[in-house]
């Protein structure tokens, strides 16, 4: 079965990235994903950037509406998730930085940040894929949209029980 165990990192002899992006559309960074990134980064001492998205819910009649922006609690929840992942990776001797960004278009922002920072691969936790009809409607299917849009390797690690944080809704 596709989702029975996390994928293995690529062979360092064939693909040894110097920069990685560990991204999330708002969910926790499960231990499996952090361990996967650590195994991928260690052979070449790759720098890891941790990125989480605080969801902006939209606009009202074409104008920004403060009620649709992430609340202070949502920002803090995302910062705590990023800090936990950064702490776990730096504890393993990996050079790591973190950032939280707010956007309505997580896919576009994640891919754009990967390109801007020079990341050679993106790693994300992912739920099992859904039917293609509903796949573009669900926030939890964002990793698959990132994989379709990115022009670099995207590693999707099964999210074993990792729920979306901060009450993010599908």
Secondary structure by P-SEA (a helix, b strand, c coil): ccccccccccccccccccbbbbccccccccaaaaaaaaaaccccbbbbbbbbbccccccccccccccccccaaaaaaaaaaaaaaaaaaaaacccccccccccccaaaaaaaaaaaacccbbbbbbccccccccccccccaaaaaaaaccccbbbbcccccccccccccc
